[in-house]
Amino acid sequence: MDEQVLAMLGSLVEIRTELGEAVYQGALDRARLAIASEVMVEAERVALRRARLHPEGNVVRLPMRDGPRRTSTQKGSDGTA
């Protein structure tokens, strides 16, 4: 753990001690939301960068084994189903 995380934990302990459990839970919930928000912003940045590099989307195109599959109602060029 780095120093900033330890400092935040120390602040949360002080909040709990000085202001009580309800305020501590509120601060803890808001801290989690702030972390989640920052992670979401970064994930969106990464997705936008990838979208610019791959405008067709992040689709993995798999090779077709025997050509396109036919449904039971379609007939192939040789007349077989």
mmCIF file of the N, C-alpha and C atoms, coordinates in Angstrom:
data_MODEL
# 
_entry.id   MODEL 
# 
loop_
_atom_site.group_PDB 
_atom_site.id 
_atom_site.type_symbol 
_atom_site.label_atom_id 
_atom_site.label_alt_id 
_atom_site.label_comp_id 
_atom_site.label_asym_id 
_atom_site.label_entity_id 
_atom_site.label_seq_id 
_atom_site.pdbx_PDB_ins_code 
_atom_site.Cartn_x 
_atom_site.Cartn_y 
_atom_site.Cartn_z 
_atom_site.occupancy 
_atom_site.B_iso_or_equiv 
_atom_site.pdbx_formal_charge 
_atom_site.auth_seq_id 
_atom_site.auth_comp_id 
_atom_site.auth_asym_id 
_atom_site.auth_atom_id 
_atom_site.pdbx_PDB_model_num 
ATOM 1   N N  . MET A 1 1  ? 0.850   -1.182  0.000   1.00 0.00 ? 1  MET A N  1 
ATOM 2   C CA . MET A 1 1  ? 0.000   0.000   0.000   1.00 0.00 ? 1  MET A CA 1 
ATOM 3   C C  . MET A 1 1  ? 0.886   1.233   0.000   1.00 0.00 ? 1  MET A C  1 
ATOM 4   N N  . ASP A 1 2  ? 0.443   2.229   -0.731  1.00 0.00 ? 2  ASP A N  1 
ATOM 5   C CA . ASP A 1 2  ? 1.239   3.445   -0.739  1.00 0.00 ? 2  ASP A CA 1 
ATOM 6   C C  . ASP A 1 2  ? 0.774   4.408   0.359   1.00 0.00 ? 2  ASP A C  1 
ATOM 7   N N  . GLU A 1 3  ? 1.497   5.497   0.485   1.00 0.00 ? 3  GLU A N  1 
ATOM 8   C CA . GLU A 1 3  ? 1.245   6.444   1.575   1.00 0.00 ? 3  GLU A CA 1 
ATOM 9   C C  . GLU A 1 3  ? -0.126  7.106   1.474   1.00 0.00 ? 3  GLU A C  1 
ATOM 10  N N  . GLN A 1 4  ? -0.593  7.368   0.255   1.00 0.00 ? 4  GLN A N  1 
ATOM 11  C CA . GLN A 1 4  ? -1.882  8.032   0.094   1.00 0.00 ? 4  GLN A CA 1 
ATOM 12  C C  . GLN A 1 4  ? -3.035  7.147   0.575   1.00 0.00 ? 4  GLN A C  1 
ATOM 13  N N  . VAL A 1 5  ? -2.937  5.859   0.315   1.00 0.00 ? 5  VAL A N  1 
ATOM 14  C CA . VAL A 1 5  ? -3.982  4.933   0.769   1.00 0.00 ? 5  VAL A CA 1 
ATOM 15  C C  . VAL A 1 5  ? -3.964  4.850   2.291   1.00 0.00 ? 5  VAL A C  1 
ATOM 16  N N  . LEU A 1 6  ? -2.780  4.771   2.857   1.00 0.00 ? 6  LEU A N  1 
ATOM 17  C CA . LEU A 1 6  ? -2.670  4.732   4.320   1.00 0.00 ? 6  LEU A CA 1 
ATOM 18  C C  . LEU A 1 6  ? -3.203  6.013   4.960   1.00 0.00 ? 6  LEU A C  1 
ATOM 19  N N  . ALA A 1 7  ? -2.944  7.154   4.313   1.00 0.00 ? 7  ALA A N  1 
ATOM 20  C CA . ALA A 1 7  ? -3.466  8.427   4.830   1.00 0.00 ? 7  ALA A CA 1 
ATOM 21  C C  . ALA A 1 7  ? -4.989  8.449   4.772   1.00 0.00 ? 7  ALA A C  1 
ATOM 22  N N  . MET A 1 8  ? -5.558  7.921   3.682   1.00 0.00 ? 8  MET A N  1 
ATOM 23  C CA . MET A 1 8  ? -7.009  7.875   3.574   1.00 0.00 ? 8  MET A CA 1 
ATOM 24  C C  . MET A 1 8  ? -7.606  6.967   4.646   1.00 0.00 ? 8  MET A C  1 
ATOM 25  N N  . LEU A 1 9  ? -6.987  5.809   4.859   1.00 0.00 ? 9  LEU A N  1 
ATOM 26  C CA . LEU A 1 9  ? -7.460  4.917   5.915   1.00 0.00 ? 9  LEU A CA 1 
ATOM 27  C C  . LEU A 1 9  ? -7.386  5.596   7.280   1.00 0.00 ? 9  LEU A C  1 
ATOM 28  N N  . GLY A 1 10 ? -6.308  6.333   7.507   1.00 0.00 ? 10 GLY A N  1 
ATOM 29  C CA . GLY A 1 10 ? -6.179  7.076   8.761   1.00 0.00 ? 10 GLY A CA 1 
ATOM 30  C C  . GLY A 1 10 ? -7.283  8.102   8.925   1.00 0.00 ? 10 GLY A C  1 
ATOM 31  N N  . SER A 1 11 ? -7.620  8.778   7.834   1.00 0.00 ? 11 SER A N  1 
ATOM 32  C CA . SER A 1 11 ? -8.708  9.764   7.881   1.00 0.00 ? 11 SER A CA 1 
ATOM 33  C C  . SER A 1 11 ? -10.037 9.095   8.196   1.00 0.00 ? 11 SER A C  1 
ATOM 34  N N  . LEU A 1 12 ? -10.267 7.928   7.594   1.00 0.00 ? 12 LEU A N  1 
ATOM 35  C CA . LEU A 1 12 ? -11.514 7.220   7.871   1.00 0.00 ? 12 LEU A CA 1 
ATOM 36  C C  . LEU A 1 12 ? -11.594 6.767   9.327   1.00 0.00 ? 12 LEU A C  1 
ATOM 37  N N  . VAL A 1 13 ? -10.477 6.335   9.878   1.00 0.00 ? 13 VAL A N  1 
ATOM 38  C CA . VAL A 1 13 ? -10.453 5.942   11.296  1.00 0.00 ? 13 VAL A CA 1 
ATOM 39  C C  . VAL A 1 13 ? -10.753 7.145   12.175  1.00 0.00 ? 13 VAL A C  1 
ATOM 40  N N  . GLU A 1 14 ? -10.170 8.302   11.852  1.00 0.00 ? 14 GLU A N  1 
ATOM 41  C CA . GLU A 1 14 ? -10.445 9.524   12.624  1.00 0.00 ? 14 GLU A CA 1 
ATOM 42  C C  . GLU A 1 14 ? -11.919 9.914   12.523  1.00 0.00 ? 14 GLU A C  1 
ATOM 43  N N  . ILE A 1 15 ? -12.484 9.812   11.335  1.00 0.00 ? 15 ILE A N  1 
ATOM 44  C CA . ILE A 1 15 ? -13.897 10.142  11.136  1.00 0.00 ? 15 ILE A CA 1 
ATOM 45  C C  . ILE A 1 15 ? -14.762 9.242   12.007  1.00 0.00 ? 15 ILE A C  1 
ATOM 46  N N  . ARG A 1 16 ? -14.443 7.974   12.016  1.00 0.00 ? 16 ARG A N  1 
ATOM 47  C CA . ARG A 1 16 ? -15.223 7.023   12.819  1.00 0.00 ? 16 ARG A CA 1 
ATOM 48  C C  . ARG A 1 16 ? -15.117 7.354   14.308  1.00 0.00 ? 16 ARG A C  1 
ATOM 49  N N  . THR A 1 17 ? -13.909 7.652   14.742  1.00 0.00 ? 17 THR A N  1 
ATOM 50  C CA . THR A 1 17 ? -13.672 7.943   16.159  1.00 0.00 ? 17 THR A CA 1 
ATOM 51  C C  . THR A 1 17 ? -14.313 9.262   16.578  1.00 0.00 ? 17 THR A C  1 
ATOM 52  N N  . GLU A 1 18 ? -14.130 10.293  15.766  1.00 0.00 ? 18 GLU A N  1 
ATOM 53  C CA . GLU A 1 18 ? -14.567 11.637  16.138  1.00 0.00 ? 18 GLU A CA 1 
ATOM 54  C C  . GLU A 1 18 ? -16.056 11.887  15.869  1.00 0.00 ? 18 GLU A C  1 
ATOM 55  N N  . LEU A 1 19 ? -16.581 11.308  14.767  1.00 0.00 ? 19 LEU A N  1 
ATOM 56  C CA . LEU A 1 19 ? -17.924 11.680  14.342  1.00 0.00 ? 19 LEU A CA 1 
ATOM 57  C C  . LEU A 1 19 ? -18.940 10.554  14.397  1.00 0.00 ? 19 LEU A C  1 
ATOM 58  N N  . GLY A 1 20 ? -18.487 9.340   14.634  1.00 0.00 ? 20 GLY A N  1 
ATOM 59  C CA . GLY A 1 20 ? -19.418 8.237   14.810  1.00 0.00 ? 20 GLY A CA 1 
ATOM 60  C C  . GLY A 1 20 ? -19.583 7.362   13.568  1.00 0.00 ? 20 GLY A C  1 
ATOM 61  N N  . GLU A 1 21 ? -20.282 6.256   13.807  1.00 0.00 ? 21 GLU A N  1 
ATOM 62  C CA . GLU A 1 21 ? -20.443 5.210   12.802  1.00 0.00 ? 21 GLU A CA 1 
ATOM 63  C C  . GLU A 1 21 ? -21.228 5.676   11.572  1.00 0.00 ? 21 GLU A C  1 
ATOM 64  N N  . ALA A 1 22 ? -22.286 6.441   11.770  1.00 0.00 ? 22 ALA A N  1 
ATOM 65  C CA . ALA A 1 22 ? -23.119 6.866   10.639  1.00 0.00 ? 22 ALA A CA 1 
ATOM 66  C C  . ALA A 1 22 ? -22.332 7.761   9.675   1.00 0.00 ? 22 ALA A C  1 
ATOM 67  N N  . VAL A 1 23 ? -21.590 8.712   10.221  1.00 0.00 ? 23 VAL A N  1 
ATOM 68  C CA . VAL A 1 23 ? -20.780 9.607   9.376   1.00 0.00 ? 23 VAL A CA 1 
ATOM 69  C C  . VAL A 1 23 ? -19.673 8.806   8.697   1.00 0.00 ? 23 VAL A C  1 
ATOM 70  N N  . TYR A 1 24 ? -19.074 7.881   9.419   1.00 0.00 ? 24 TYR A N  1 
ATOM 71  C CA . TYR A 1 24 ? -18.029 7.014   8.859   1.00 0.00 ? 24 TYR A CA 1 
ATOM 72  C C  . TYR A 1 24 ? -18.576 6.204   7.679   1.00 0.00 ? 24 TYR A C  1 
ATOM 73  N N  . GLN A 1 25 ? -19.758 5.600   7.844   1.00 0.00 ? 25 GLN A N  1 
ATOM 74  C CA . GLN A 1 25 ? -20.353 4.805   6.761   1.00 0.00 ? 25 GLN A CA 1 
ATOM 75  C C  . GLN A 1 25 ? -20.645 5.683   5.541   1.00 0.00 ? 25 GLN A C  1 
ATOM 76  N N  . GLY A 1 26 ? -21.138 6.894   5.779   1.00 0.00 ? 26 GLY A N  1 
ATOM 77  C CA . GLY A 1 26 ? -21.397 7.821   4.678   1.00 0.00 ? 26 GLY A CA 1 
ATOM 78  C C  . GLY A 1 26 ? -20.116 8.192   3.946   1.00 0.00 ? 26 GLY A C  1 
ATOM 79  N N  . ALA A 1 27 ? -19.069 8.489   4.696   1.00 0.00 ? 27 ALA A N  1 
ATOM 80  C CA . ALA A 1 27 ? -17.782 8.836   4.081   1.00 0.00 ? 27 ALA A CA 1 
ATOM 81  C C  . ALA A 1 27 ? -17.212 7.656   3.308   1.00 0.00 ? 27 ALA A C  1 
ATOM 82  N N  . LEU A 1 28 ? -17.348 6.473   3.873   1.00 0.00 ? 28 LEU A N  1 
ATOM 83  C CA . LEU A 1 28 ? -16.859 5.265   3.212   1.00 0.00 ? 28 LEU A CA 1 
ATOM 84  C C  . LEU A 1 28 ? -17.619 5.009   1.908   1.00 0.00 ? 28 LEU A C  1 
ATOM 85  N N  . ASP A 1 29 ? -18.931 5.160   1.945   1.00 0.00 ? 29 ASP A N  1 
ATOM 86  C CA . ASP A 1 29 ? -19.740 4.973   0.735   1.00 0.00 ? 29 ASP A CA 1 
ATOM 87  C C  . ASP A 1 29 ? -19.369 5.988   -0.344  1.00 0.00 ? 29 ASP A C  1 
ATOM 88  N N  . ARG A 1 30 ? -19.194 7.257   0.060   1.00 0.00 ? 30 ARG A N  1 
ATOM 89  C CA . ARG A 1 30 ? -18.833 8.282   -0.915  1.00 0.00 ? 30 ARG A CA 1 
ATOM 90  C C  . ARG A 1 30 ? -17.435 8.055   -1.471  1.00 0.00 ? 30 ARG A C  1 
ATOM 91  N N  . ALA A 1 31 ? -16.531 7.555   -0.658  1.00 0.00 ? 31 ALA A N  1 
ATOM 92  C CA . ALA A 1 31 ? -15.178 7.242   -1.145  1.00 0.00 ? 31 ALA A CA 1 
ATOM 93  C C  . ALA A 1 31 ? -15.237 6.130   -2.187  1.00 0.00 ? 31 ALA A C  1 
ATOM 94  N N  . ARG A 1 32 ? -16.034 5.108   -1.926  1.00 0.00 ? 32 ARG A N  1 
ATOM 95  C CA . ARG A 1 32 ? -16.192 4.022   -2.909  1.00 0.00 ? 32 ARG A CA 1 
ATOM 96  C C  . ARG A 1 32 ? -16.773 4.544   -4.217  1.00 0.00 ? 32 ARG A C  1 
ATOM 97  N N  . LEU A 1 33 ? -17.785 5.413   -4.128  1.00 0.00 ? 33 LEU A N  1 
ATOM 98  C CA . LEU A 1 33 ? -18.393 5.979   -5.329  1.00 0.00 ? 33 LEU A CA 1 
ATOM 99  C C  . LEU A 1 33 ? -17.390 6.831   -6.110  1.00 0.00 ? 33 LEU A C  1 
ATOM 100 N N  . ALA A 1 34 ? -16.574 7.586   -5.398  1.00 0.00 ? 34 ALA A N  1 
ATOM 101 C CA . ALA A 1 34 ? -15.567 8.411   -6.064  1.00 0.00 ? 34 ALA A CA 1 
ATOM 102 C C  . ALA A 1 34 ? -14.555 7.537   -6.798  1.00 0.00 ? 34 ALA A C  1 
ATOM 103 N N  . ILE A 1 35 ? -14.148 6.459   -6.182  1.00 0.00 ? 35 ILE A N  1 
ATOM 104 C CA . ILE A 1 35 ? -13.208 5.531   -6.823  1.00 0.00 ? 35 ILE A CA 1 
ATOM 105 C C  . ILE A 1 35 ? -13.852 4.899   -8.046  1.00 0.00 ? 35 ILE A C  1 
ATOM 106 N N  . ALA A 1 36 ? -15.083 4.443   -7.915  1.00 0.00 ? 36 ALA A N  1 
ATOM 107 C CA . ALA A 1 36 ? -15.789 3.821   -9.041  1.00 0.00 ? 36 ALA A CA 1 
ATOM 108 C C  . ALA A 1 36 ? -15.968 4.814   -10.182 1.00 0.00 ? 36 ALA A C  1 
ATOM 109 N N  . SER A 1 37 ? -16.271 6.056   -9.865  1.00 0.00 ? 37 SER A N  1 
ATOM 110 C CA . SER A 1 37 ? -16.449 7.088   -10.884 1.00 0.00 ? 37 SER A CA 1 
ATOM 111 C C  . SER A 1 37 ? -15.154 7.312   -11.656 1.00 0.00 ? 37 SER A C  1 
ATOM 112 N N  . GLU A 1 38 ? -14.049 7.390   -10.963 1.00 0.00 ? 38 GLU A N  1 
ATOM 113 C CA . GLU A 1 38 ? -12.753 7.600   -11.617 1.00 0.00 ? 38 GLU A CA 1 
ATOM 114 C C  . GLU A 1 38 ? -12.391 6.422   -12.501 1.00 0.00 ? 38 GLU A C  1 
ATOM 115 N N  . VAL A 1 39 ? -12.666 5.216   -12.031 1.00 0.00 ? 39 VAL A N  1 
ATOM 116 C CA . VAL A 1 39 ? -12.394 4.022   -12.835 1.00 0.00 ? 39 VAL A CA 1 
ATOM 117 C C  . VAL A 1 39 ? -13.257 4.026   -14.091 1.00 0.00 ? 39 VAL A C  1 
ATOM 118 N N  . MET A 1 40 ? -14.517 4.422   -13.971 1.00 0.00 ? 40 MET A N  1 
ATOM 119 C CA . MET A 1 40 ? -15.414 4.461   -15.118 1.00 0.00 ? 40 MET A CA 1 
ATOM 120 C C  . MET A 1 40 ? -14.943 5.493   -16.148 1.00 0.00 ? 40 MET A C  1 
ATOM 121 N N  . VAL A 1 41 ? -14.501 6.653   -15.691 1.00 0.00 ? 41 VAL A N  1 
ATOM 122 C CA . VAL A 1 41 ? -13.994 7.679   -16.608 1.00 0.00 ? 41 VAL A CA 1 
ATOM 123 C C  . VAL A 1 41 ? -12.807 7.134   -17.391 1.00 0.00 ? 41 VAL A C  1 
ATOM 124 N N  . GLU A 1 42 ? -11.892 6.471   -16.723 1.00 0.00 ? 42 GLU A N  1 
ATOM 125 C CA . GLU A 1 42 ? -10.720 5.923   -17.412 1.00 0.00 ? 42 GLU A CA 1 
ATOM 126 C C  . GLU A 1 42 ? -11.114 4.806   -18.374 1.00 0.00 ? 42 GLU A C  1 
ATOM 127 N N  . ALA A 1 43 ? -12.060 3.966   -17.991 1.00 0.00 ? 43 ALA A N  1 
ATOM 128 C CA . ALA A 1 43 ? -12.522 2.899   -18.886 1.00 0.00 ? 43 ALA A CA 1 
ATOM 129 C C  . ALA A 1 43 ? -13.157 3.496   -20.143 1.00 0.00 ? 43 ALA A C  1 
ATOM 130 N N  . GLU A 1 44 ? -13.909 4.569   -19.994 1.00 0.00 ? 44 GLU A N  1 
ATOM 131 C CA . GLU A 1 44 ? -14.507 5.221   -21.150 1.00 0.00 ? 44 GLU A CA 1 
ATOM 132 C C  . GLU A 1 44 ? -13.451 5.836   -22.050 1.00 0.00 ? 44 GLU A C  1 
ATOM 133 N N  . ARG A 1 45 ? -12.408 6.427   -21.457 1.00 0.00 ? 45 ARG A N  1 
ATOM 134 C CA . ARG A 1 45 ? -11.308 6.971   -22.262 1.00 0.00 ? 45 ARG A CA 1 
ATOM 135 C C  . ARG A 1 45 ? -10.652 5.880   -23.090 1.00 0.00 ? 45 ARG A C  1 
ATOM 136 N N  . VAL A 1 46 ? -10.384 4.752   -22.466 1.00 0.00 ? 46 VAL A N  1 
ATOM 137 C CA . VAL A 1 46 ? -9.760  3.628   -23.172 1.00 0.00 ? 46 VAL A CA 1 
ATOM 138 C C  . VAL A 1 46 ? -10.670 3.143   -24.295 1.00 0.00 ? 46 VAL A C  1 
ATOM 139 N N  . ALA A 1 47 ? -11.960 3.021   -24.015 1.00 0.00 ? 47 ALA A N  1 
ATOM 140 C CA . ALA A 1 47 ? -12.905 2.558   -25.031 1.00 0.00 ? 47 ALA A CA 1 
ATOM 141 C C  . ALA A 1 47 ? -12.962 3.529   -26.208 1.00 0.00 ? 47 ALA A C  1 
ATOM 142 N N  . LEU A 1 48 ? -12.949 4.829   -25.946 1.00 0.00 ? 48 LEU A N  1 
ATOM 143 C CA . LEU A 1 48 ? -12.977 5.817   -27.029 1.00 0.00 ? 48 LEU A CA 1 
ATOM 144 C C  . LEU A 1 48 ? -11.695 5.754   -27.859 1.00 0.00 ? 48 LEU A C  1 
ATOM 145 N N  . ARG A 1 49 ? -10.552 5.579   -27.202 1.00 0.00 ? 49 ARG A N  1 
ATOM 146 C CA . ARG A 1 49 ? -9.292  5.438   -27.943 1.00 0.00 ? 49 ARG A CA 1 
ATOM 147 C C  . ARG A 1 49 ? -9.345  4.217   -28.854 1.00 0.00 ? 49 ARG A C  1 
ATOM 148 N N  . ARG A 1 50 ? -9.841  3.115   -28.349 1.00 0.00 ? 50 ARG A N  1 
ATOM 149 C CA . ARG A 1 50 ? -9.947  1.893   -29.150 1.00 0.00 ? 50 ARG A CA 1 
ATOM 150 C C  . ARG A 1 50 ? -10.937 2.064   -30.283 1.00 0.00 ? 50 ARG A C  1 
ATOM 151 N N  . ALA A 1 51 ? -12.018 2.800   -30.026 1.00 0.00 ? 51 ALA A N  1 
ATOM 152 C CA . ALA A 1 51 ? -13.012 3.024   -31.070 1.00 0.00 ? 51 ALA A CA 1 
ATOM 153 C C  . ALA A 1 51 ? -12.416 3.819   -32.225 1.00 0.00 ? 51 ALA A C  1 
ATOM 154 N N  . ARG A 1 52 ? -11.516 4.743   -31.924 1.00 0.00 ? 52 ARG A N  1 
ATOM 155 C CA . ARG A 1 52 ? -10.863 5.502   -32.989 1.00 0.00 ? 52 ARG A CA 1 
ATOM 156 C C  . ARG A 1 52 ? -9.924  4.616   -33.802 1.00 0.00 ? 52 ARG A C  1 
ATOM 157 N N  . LEU A 1 53 ? -9.274  3.683   -33.136 1.00 0.00 ? 53 LEU A N  1 
ATOM 158 C CA . LEU A 1 53 ? -8.351  2.781   -33.834 1.00 0.00 ? 53 LEU A CA 1 
ATOM 159 C C  . LEU A 1 53 ? -9.085  1.691   -34.597 1.00 0.00 ? 53 LEU A C  1 
ATOM 160 N N  . HIS A 1 54 ? -10.235 1.265   -34.088 1.00 0.00 ? 54 HIS A N  1 
ATOM 161 C CA . HIS A 1 54 ? -11.025 0.196   -34.697 1.00 0.00 ? 54 HIS A CA 1 
ATOM 162 C C  . HIS A 1 54 ? -12.460 0.695   -34.900 1.00 0.00 ? 54 HIS A C  1 
ATOM 163 N N  . PRO A 1 55 ? -12.684 1.512   -35.945 1.00 0.00 ? 55 PRO A N  1 
ATOM 164 C CA . PRO A 1 55 ? -14.018 2.105   -36.102 1.00 0.00 ? 55 PRO A CA 1 
ATOM 165 C C  . PRO A 1 55 ? -15.133 1.086   -36.305 1.00 0.00 ? 55 PRO A C  1 
ATOM 166 N N  . GLU A 1 56 ? -14.811 -0.116  -36.738 1.00 0.00 ? 56 GLU A N  1 
ATOM 167 C CA . GLU A 1 56 ? -15.857 -1.125  -36.924 1.00 0.00 ? 56 GLU A CA 1 
ATOM 168 C C  . GLU A 1 56 ? -16.263 -1.751  -35.604 1.00 0.00 ? 56 GLU A C  1 
ATOM 169 N N  . GLY A 1 57 ? -15.595 -1.400  -34.540 1.00 0.00 ? 57 GLY A N  1 
ATOM 170 C CA . GLY A 1 57 ? -15.923 -1.930  -33.222 1.00 0.00 ? 57 GLY A CA 1 
ATOM 171 C C  . GLY A 1 57 ? -14.892 -2.944  -32.778 1.00 0.00 ? 57 GLY A C  1 
ATOM 172 N N  . ASN A 1 58 ? -15.072 -3.434  -31.606 1.00 0.00 ? 58 ASN A N  1 
ATOM 173 C CA . ASN A 1 58 ? -14.155 -4.425  -31.051 1.00 0.00 ? 58 ASN A CA 1 
ATOM 174 C C  . ASN A 1 58 ? -14.687 -5.823  -31.323 1.00 0.00 ? 58 ASN A C  1 
ATOM 175 N N  . VAL A 1 59 ? -14.841 -6.136  -32.586 1.00 0.00 ? 59 VAL A N  1 
ATOM 176 C CA . VAL A 1 59 ? -15.394 -7.429  -32.986 1.00 0.00 ? 59 VAL A CA 1 
ATOM 177 C C  . VAL A 1 59 ? -14.250 -8.308  -33.453 1.00 0.00 ? 59 VAL A C  1 
ATOM 178 N N  . VAL A 1 60 ? -14.204 -9.492  -32.941 1.00 0.00 ? 60 VAL A N  1 
ATOM 179 C CA . VAL A 1 60 ? -13.211 -10.458 -33.387 1.00 0.00 ? 60 VAL A CA 1 
ATOM 180 C C  . VAL A 1 60 ? -13.851 -11.268 -34.499 1.00 0.00 ? 60 VAL A C  1 
ATOM 181 N N  . ARG A 1 61 ? -13.313 -11.152 -35.687 1.00 0.00 ? 61 ARG A N  1 
ATOM 182 C CA . ARG A 1 61 ? -13.872 -11.873 -36.827 1.00 0.00 ? 61 ARG A CA 1 
ATOM 183 C C  . ARG A 1 61 ? -13.209 -13.237 -36.905 1.00 0.00 ? 61 ARG A C  1 
ATOM 184 N N  . LEU A 1 62 ? -14.009 -14.285 -36.782 1.00 0.00 ? 62 LEU A N  1 
ATOM 185 C CA . LEU A 1 62 ? -13.508 -15.653 -36.843 1.00 0.00 ? 62 LEU A CA 1 
ATOM 186 C C  . LEU A 1 62 ? -13.632 -16.169 -38.267 1.00 0.00 ? 62 LEU A C  1 
ATOM 187 N N  . PRO A 1 63 ? -12.685 -16.967 -38.704 1.00 0.00 ? 63 PRO A N  1 
ATOM 188 C CA . PRO A 1 63 ? -12.783 -17.496 -40.063 1.00 0.00 ? 63 PRO A CA 1 
ATOM 189 C C  . PRO A 1 63 ? -13.950 -18.469 -40.178 1.00 0.00 ? 63 PRO A C  1 
ATOM 190 N N  . MET A 1 64 ? -14.589 -18.465 -41.341 1.00 0.00 ? 64 MET A N  1 
ATOM 191 C CA . MET A 1 64 ? -15.698 -19.383 -41.596 1.00 0.00 ? 64 MET A CA 1 
ATOM 192 C C  . MET A 1 64 ? -15.097 -20.725 -42.011 1.00 0.00 ? 64 MET A C  1 
ATOM 193 N N  . ARG A 1 65 ? -15.574 -21.790 -41.457 1.00 0.00 ? 65 ARG A N  1 
ATOM 194 C CA . ARG A 1 65 ? -15.012 -23.107 -41.739 1.00 0.00 ? 65 ARG A CA 1 
ATOM 195 C C  . ARG A 1 65 ? -15.391 -23.595 -43.141 1.00 0.00 ? 65 ARG A C  1 
ATOM 196 N N  . ASP A 1 66 ? -16.672 -23.684 -43.429 1.00 0.00 ? 66 ASP A N  1 
ATOM 197 C CA . ASP A 1 66 ? -17.140 -24.196 -44.719 1.00 0.00 ? 66 ASP A CA 1 
ATOM 198 C C  . ASP A 1 66 ? -18.038 -23.179 -45.409 1.00 0.00 ? 66 ASP A C  1 
ATOM 199 N N  . GLY A 1 67 ? -17.716 -21.942 -45.327 1.00 0.00 ? 67 GLY A N  1 
ATOM 200 C CA . GLY A 1 67 ? -18.580 -20.920 -45.899 1.00 0.00 ? 67 GLY A CA 1 
ATOM 201 C C  . GLY A 1 67 ? -19.701 -20.592 -44.928 1.00 0.00 ? 67 GLY A C  1 
ATOM 202 N N  . PRO A 1 68 ? -20.590 -19.703 -45.333 1.00 0.00 ? 68 PRO A N  1 
ATOM 203 C CA . PRO A 1 68 ? -21.677 -19.310 -44.430 1.00 0.00 ? 68 PRO A CA 1 
ATOM 204 C C  . PRO A 1 68 ? -22.609 -20.482 -44.137 1.00 0.00 ? 68 PRO A C  1 
ATOM 205 N N  . ARG A 1 69 ? -23.102 -20.535 -42.932 1.00 0.00 ? 69 ARG A N  1 
ATOM 206 C CA . ARG A 1 69 ? -24.055 -21.592 -42.566 1.00 0.00 ? 69 ARG A CA 1 
ATOM 207 C C  . ARG A 1 69 ? -25.406 -21.284 -43.172 1.00 0.00 ? 69 ARG A C  1 
ATOM 208 N N  . ARG A 1 70 ? -26.105 -22.340 -43.537 1.00 0.00 ? 70 ARG A N  1 
ATOM 209 C CA . ARG A 1 70 ? -27.442 -22.199 -44.104 1.00 0.00 ? 70 ARG A CA 1 
ATOM 210 C C  . ARG A 1 70 ? -28.466 -22.704 -43.102 1.00 0.00 ? 70 ARG A C  1 
ATOM 211 N N  . THR A 1 71 ? -29.611 -22.073 -43.132 1.00 0.00 ? 71 THR A N  1 
ATOM 212 C CA . THR A 1 71 ? -30.700 -22.576 -42.293 1.00 0.00 ? 71 THR A CA 1 
ATOM 213 C C  . THR A 1 71 ? -31.368 -23.720 -43.020 1.00 0.00 ? 71 THR A C  1 
ATOM 214 N N  . SER A 1 72 ? -32.240 -24.420 -42.353 1.00 0.00 ? 72 SER A N  1 
ATOM 215 C CA . SER A 1 72 ? -32.898 -25.591 -42.953 1.00 0.00 ? 72 SER A CA 1 
ATOM 216 C C  . SER A 1 72 ? -33.790 -25.194 -44.123 1.00 0.00 ? 72 SER A C  1 
ATOM 217 N N  . THR A 1 73 ? -34.198 -23.921 -44.207 1.00 0.00 ? 73 THR A N  1 
ATOM 218 C CA . THR A 1 73 ? -35.081 -23.497 -45.306 1.00 0.00 ? 73 THR A CA 1 
ATOM 219 C C  . THR A 1 73 ? -34.282 -22.971 -46.492 1.00 0.00 ? 73 THR A C  1 
ATOM 220 N N  . GLN A 1 74 ? -32.978 -22.743 -46.343 1.00 0.00 ? 74 GLN A N  1 
ATOM 221 C CA . GLN A 1 74 ? -32.171 -22.253 -47.446 1.00 0.00 ? 74 GLN A CA 1 
ATOM 222 C C  . GLN A 1 74 ? -31.562 -23.432 -48.200 1.00 0.00 ? 74 GLN A C  1 
ATOM 223 N N  . LYS A 1 75 ? -31.404 -23.268 -49.502 1.00 0.00 ? 75 LYS A N  1 
ATOM 224 C CA . LYS A 1 75 ? -30.753 -24.278 -50.319 1.00 0.00 ? 75 LYS A CA 1 
ATOM 225 C C  . LYS A 1 75 ? -29.454 -23.709 -50.864 1.00 0.00 ? 75 LYS A C  1 
ATOM 226 N N  . GLY A 1 76 ? -28.477 -24.546 -50.939 1.00 0.00 ? 76 GLY A N  1 
ATOM 227 C CA . GLY A 1 76 ? -27.204 -24.131 -51.482 1.00 0.00 ? 76 GLY A CA 1 
ATOM 228 C C  . GLY A 1 76 ? -27.248 -24.060 -52.997 1.00 0.00 ? 76 GLY A C  1 
ATOM 229 N N  . SER A 1 77 ? -26.156 -23.645 -53.620 1.00 0.00 ? 77 SER A N  1 
ATOM 230 C CA . SER A 1 77 ? -26.105 -23.504 -55.073 1.00 0.00 ? 77 SER A CA 1 
ATOM 231 C C  . SER A 1 77 ? -26.234 -24.858 -55.769 1.00 0.00 ? 77 SER A C  1 
ATOM 232 N N  . ASP A 1 78 ? -25.931 -25.960 -55.055 1.00 0.00 ? 78 ASP A N  1 
ATOM 233 C CA . ASP A 1 78 ? -26.055 -27.293 -55.664 1.00 0.00 ? 78 ASP A CA 1 
ATOM 234 C C  . ASP A 1 78 ? -27.433 -27.896 -55.416 1.00 0.00 ? 78 ASP A C  1 
ATOM 235 N N  . GLY A 1 79 ? -28.366 -27.122 -54.811 1.00 0.00 ? 79 GLY A N  1 
ATOM 236 C CA . GLY A 1 79 ? -29.726 -27.598 -54.587 1.00 0.00 ? 79 GLY A CA 1 
ATOM 237 C C  . GLY A 1 79 ? -29.909 -28.354 -53.287 1.00 0.00 ? 79 GLY A C  1 
ATOM 238 N N  . THR A 1 80 ? -28.835 -28.553 -52.518 1.00 0.00 ? 80 THR A N  1 
ATOM 239 C CA . THR A 1 80 ? -28.969 -29.290 -51.242 1.00 0.00 ? 80 THR A CA 1 
ATOM 240 C C  . THR A 1 80 ? -29.296 -28.316 -50.132 1.00 0.00 ? 80 THR A C  1 
ATOM 241 N N  . ALA A 1 81 ? -29.898 -28.864 -49.103 1.00 0.00 ? 81 ALA A N  1 
ATOM 242 C CA . ALA A 1 81 ? -30.271 -28.021 -47.957 1.00 0.00 ? 81 ALA A CA 1 
ATOM 243 C C  . ALA A 1 81 ? -29.093 -27.856 -47.039 1.00 0.00 ? 81 ALA A C  1 
# 
